[in-house]
Amino acid sequence: MFKNIVLFVMAMAFAVLPMKAQLTIDGTPIIYDKLTKTYLLTVPESVFGSTYRAAVVLDDGVTNVSVNGQQVTDSVNFPLVDGVTGYTLKFRNKNKVTTTTLYFTYLPIMCLTGSFTNDYTIAPVDFIMPDGNGVQHYRAKIKRAGSSTNLQWIYKRNFHVKFVDDNDEKEDVSFFGLRSDNHWRLDAGSRDMIRFRNYAANGLWADFGTKSYYADKQPKARSYIRGSHVEVFMNGNYHGFYNFSEYLDRKQMKLKKYSEEEVLADDSVTTITSQQIHGLMWKAKDVTVQTLFVSCGQDPVDNTAASWGEWELEYPEIDEVCPTDYSVLYNAVKFVSRSNDNVFRAEAKNYFDLPVLADYYMFINVVFGIDNTCSNMVLACYDSEVDKKITFAVWDMDATVGQHYLDIDGYYHGDEIQPENELEDVPTNMCDLTLNRLFMRVKTLPEFQRRVVNRYWQLRETILDPDSLVARYRRIYDRLDAAGALDRESQRWSGIDEIEHRDLVFDEEMEYLCDWLRRRIAYLDTHTFACRRGDTNGDGEVTITDVTMLIQYLLNESNTDGFNHINADVNADNDITVTDATMLLTTLLGQ
């Protein structure tokens, strides 16, 4: 099958971009990798798996062109375009003969040129999309991102990318139909043995996470990021595939902006700018008593600082609004750490977005998010002037689905993160969930635990069905594999320090991941989220005794010992009423 005739313009290429005369196909330049001395061309995904025919036009000075030994005159056929088949390309440019190999991908290609550190550096950024529209040229401020992934011995790093115009002012840009903004992120997944766990986990949360308490005001608010995989070249060298994504910030979560107004100073003559804080956002950067909600610590809060107790201020940034206001976060930590049980039960809903927190707690148990229970937590308040309630968002989900952030017991697949374990019982986890007082306390709220279990079983029929989960991860794997990105990633980054000099064997890792998911759901079904509707006394049977206990509970809720709130919610509506007793009695009479 022949695709549309395309333009094939050839010339010698020594660098990536910017470039002079390059080999282009239908307006799309091929990109030269100095490490392997090969070329990569991105084409529409529809081209893959078929013959690709191209009309040929040569730049001045280019002669004697051949592809796989076949002389090229006015056209050339690529008999099969896929992610692994290479075509021998030979040509003469003036007096020099070049023999190389051309490979194909259908992922966008992103080229960065510059030396990047922990400080922002302005550099050119070029995108080559598989749409035949040539090169999109941008300028951006770029710096390294992350903490543990930004150590000296890390080679495949994460990056912040902030686009700017010719005057170095911020410039909003949209990619892949996503939001228009100047701040984007390149996520390397450098310690993830399959490189896309974070990408997949964000997609999973996006598909079921409960909307925040302010969704009626901001229906487009997102507590997750979206992105697309791209193949990155750094200074002419292939640098692997990345997830080029939105950034989790105020704009993503649609928090209310701080406001400014001109007011008179005390002298009634001078005018000053008064700033009013509304939306707030923090990220937990490390393990402390504050990020664990154990206590407020000994040091007083400094509203002129960029962090408090390793809660890093994300919005508003301290260089824009100073002093800031940590009182919302401080009071929430104080409430969790000091309130008695009766007060906590009565007022927790005023401090925390409990429906979102219930989904978050269930979610990190499903994916075994060992690094998302105290660090890599994101909290936000929509408008502290109106409602000081805190909601939650997902962030940095690399250490999930059987992946550790440390090389414990080998290959980052230690025994403690196998699917038959409880997340709370991970003994070697620096962020041991049992230490997180917020999670421990909300679990004591019967309505919270009921919601968690009911929500799990609701989703168990669809999104959390093992076949559905495996298919979700398999689709991502298959797409990267078919594009050839997994093979190129393995060749580029196998044996590096951040994975303890191991090889990247993606097919084996995928088998491990799929097996882990199936075993995890089986375990959650029978342990963490086990539920036997109607067994109100928890003895493993459903009898008239359970009806009696349920009626006693309804008559005098506080005096029923041994009552199982989850099993008693027979109709799984997150409330225990006479309807549950009626359904249970009807079931027993019908047996």
C-alpha positions, -999 to +999 in steps of 0.1 A: +000+000+000+014+034-010+010+065+011+008+100-002+038+111-023+061+132-001+090+154-007+125+140+000+152+167+002+186+155+010+218+172+022+246+166+046+238+171+083+264+175+110+242+190+138+207+187+151+190+221+151+192+248+140+203+235+107+210+245+072+202+221+044+189+189+060+173+158+048+135+164+050+106+143+041+073+161+034+088+192+052+099+171+082+137+171+089+155+140+099+175+144+131+211+132+134+223+114+166+260+120+171+262+090+195+250+063+171+257+083+139+222+075+127+191+095+117+156+096+132+125+107+113+091+112+128+061+104+106+024+101+111+015+070+130-008+059+101+024+054+080+036+026+103+032-009+091+030-001+054+050+010+024+061+046+024+068+062-010+086+095-013+094+118-042+130+129-041+145+163-045+182+168-037+199+200-025+228+214-044+260+194-039+242+161-030+247+132-054+249+094-056+220+088-033+210+053-025+186+036+000+194+000+009+216-001-022+190+011-046+199+042-065+175+071-059+165+092-088+131+108-086+114+086-060+121+060-033+101+033-015+105+023+021+090-012+019+081-012+056+080+016+081+082+006+118+101+014+149+130-010+145+137-014+107+167+007+096+174+018+061+210+022+049+213+057+035+243+066+014+251+099-004+278+122-015+280+157-004+306+174-025+337+154-019+325+134+011+306+101+011+284+094+040+269+060+049+244+059+077+211+044+088+177+060+089+151+050+115+115+060+120+093+070+150+058+085+153+065+103+185+073+140+184+110+149+186+122+176+209+157+191+205+174+210+233+207+229+229+226+242+260+241+233+293+215+231+321+221+234+358+200+242+389+195+277+377+174+287+347+193+291+314+177+305+283+181+281+253+166+272+220+139+244+219+129+229+187+099+206+181+094+183+151+059+170+151+049+140+129+026+162+109+049+174+081+048+210+092+085+213+097+103+226+128+086+247+155+112+270+170+109+283+206+130+298+234+128+287+269+143+290+304+154+255+314+167+241+346+170+207+363+140+195+383+136+171+412+156+164+443+166+127+444+167+127+406+190+157+406+220+142+423+254+145+408+255+109+395+221+112+378+225+114+340+189+112+326+175+142+345+141+159+348+138+195+335+116+225+340+109+242+307+095+278+308+089+293+274+098+329+268+095+353+239+123+373+222+122+398+251+126+369+277+090+375+289+068+344+296+051+330+266+022+306+268+024+276+244+000+247+239+011+212+229-009+181+221-042+199+226-034+205+263-035+237+283-017+269+271+010+278+295+046+288+297+056+262+323+061+226+312+081+197+326+102+169+310+098+138+332+126+113+327+114+084+348+151+077+353+146+053+383+116+037+369+125+004+352+097+009+327+099+047+325+061+054+324+047+045+358+041+082+367+025+088+333+001+059+338-007+067+374-017+102+365-040+089+338-056+064+362-063+091+388-076+114+360-102+088+351-117+083+385-105+109+411-133+127+428-136+164+419-125+189+445-149+207+468-147+238+447-155+221+414-188+240+411-168+272+408-139+257+388-152+227+368-120+226+347-097+222+378-074+192+376-056+175+404-032+157+380-011+164+350-014+154+313+013+150+288+027+131+258+058+111+252+085+127+231+119+116+219+145+141+231+179+151+216+203+170+238+231+189+220+229+165+191+228+134+212+198+111+216+186+115+252+158+090+254+121+094+256+104+116+281+069+125+292+065+162+282+038+173+306+018+201+321+030+213+354+010+208+386+005+244+397-021+270+405-033+272+369-038+234+367-058+233+399-076+266+392-069+281+426-080+316+430-052+341+423-039+366+448-052+401+444-035+435+445-048+470+450-033+504+456-039+518+491-026+548+511+002+542+535+001+554+571+012+588+561-020+592+540+002+605+512+022+576+499+005+549+478+016+513+483+005+480+468-015+457+491-016+420+483-044+397+494-037+360+494-065+336+482-054+303+468-026+284+484-006+253+474+022+233+490+043+202+481+059+179+507+096+177+498+109+155+526+099+135+557+093+157+588+069+157+617+050+184+598+046+164+565+036+134+586+010+155+605+026+143+638+032+178+652+039+214+642+075+211+652+095+234+675+105+262+651+080+291+647+064+296+613+082+321+591+058+337+566+088+352+547+103+318+540+097+296+509+089+265+530+078+254+564+087+220+578+096+208+543+062+218+530+074+239+500+053+268+490+042+264+454+016+292+453+018+321+456+056+321+451+075+338+478+092+362+454+058+374+442+039+376+475+058+381+507+049+376+535+029+345+527+004+327+549+011+293+564-018+295+589-041+273+568-015+245+566-003+250+602-037+248+616-045+217+597-014+200+610-022+212+645-057+199+643-046+164+632-018+162+658-036+176+688-074+173+686-092+146+706-112+119+689-146+136+693-134+169+680-115+152+651-146+133+641-168+163+642-145+188+625-123+169+601-146+178+572-140+214+578-102+210+574-099+185+546-117+176+514-127+141+527-142+127+495-110+135+476-088+123+505-108+090+505-101+085+468-065+094+473-060+070+502-077+042+481-056+051+451-022+050+468-031+016+482-040+003+448-008+014+432+013+010+464+025+045+463+053+042+489+067+077+481+033+095+482+024+092+518+044+120+533+068+133+506+054+139+471+021+150+486+004+181+472-021+201+492-041+231+481-067+255+493-089+272+467-096+305+485-084+309+521-105+340+525-137+320+519-130+284+529-098+271+545-105+235+535-075+216+520-077+193+490-052+168+475-035+162+442-012+135+428+024+141+420+055+121+411+041+085+410+073+068+398+076+046+429+043+027+422+031-007+410+060-027+424+087-001+419+108+012+448+127+045+448+156+026+464+174-005+451+162-025+481+167-063+477+178-058+441+163-044+409+141-019+427+116-048+433+122-056+469+100-080+489+084-053+509+067-038+478+053-070+465+015-069+460+005-091+489+017-065+514-001-037+532+012-003+522+010+007+559+034-022+569+064-014+546+092-017+571+119-001+551+099+028+538+112+061+550+077+075+546+061+046+565+023+052+562+018+042+598+036+073+608+013+096+588-011+107+615-036+122+590-042+088+573-043+070+606-069+093+620-092+095+591-093+057+589-110+058+623-139+077+609-165+051+600-180+071+571-145+076+557-136+040+557-170+030+543-165+055+515-130+041+507-142+005+506-174+013+487-155+034+462-130+006+456-158-020+449-176+005+427-145+010+406-136-027+409-162-034+383-147-011+357-114+009+360-099-013+387-108-046+370-075-064+366-080-069+329-087-032+326-057-021+346-033-044+327-047-032+294-041+004+305-004-002+311-001-025+281-015+002+257+012+026+269+039-001+266+028-012+231+027+023+218+062+031+230+075-002+218+059+001+183+075+035+179+109+020+187+113+043+217+118+014+242+146-001+221+164+033+218+159+040+255+174+007+264+204+012+242+209+048+255+205+043+292+211+006+302+239+003+327+238+038+342+244+047+378+208+056+387+196+020+380+227+005+397+243-004+363+215-027+354+201-032+319+167-019+309+149-051+298+114-037+291+096-069+281+106-085+314+096-054+334+063-054+316+056-090+325+065-082+361+042-051+362+012-070+347+016-099+372+020-074+400-013-056+391-033-089+390-019-101+423-025-067+439-061-065+430-066-101+442-050-092+475-070-060+480-102-079+473-096-103+502-076-082+526-073-044+525-107-037+510-124-070+518-161-067+523-190-091+531-222-071+529-245-078+558-220-094+581-224-066+607-207-084+635-178-095+614-180-133+622-178-144+586-215-153+583-247-134+575-274-144+600-304-129+619-278-119+646-265-093+621-299-079+616-303-076+653-270-058+657-278-035+628-311-025+644-294-019+677-268+003+660-295+024+644-313+028+677-282+036+697-252+040+675-226+047+702-233+016+723-227-012+697-193-028+702-178-049+674-200-033+648-185-035+612-195-003+595-184-014+560-203-046+560-234-029+576-236-006+546-256-032+526-265-010+497-231+007+496-244+042+496-219+055+523-247+058+548-262+033+573-299+036+575-331+015+580-329+007+543-298-014+550-316-033+577-346-039+554-324-051+526-305-074+549-337-089+564-352-093+530-321-112+518-322-135+548-359-142+544-354-150+507-327-176+514 
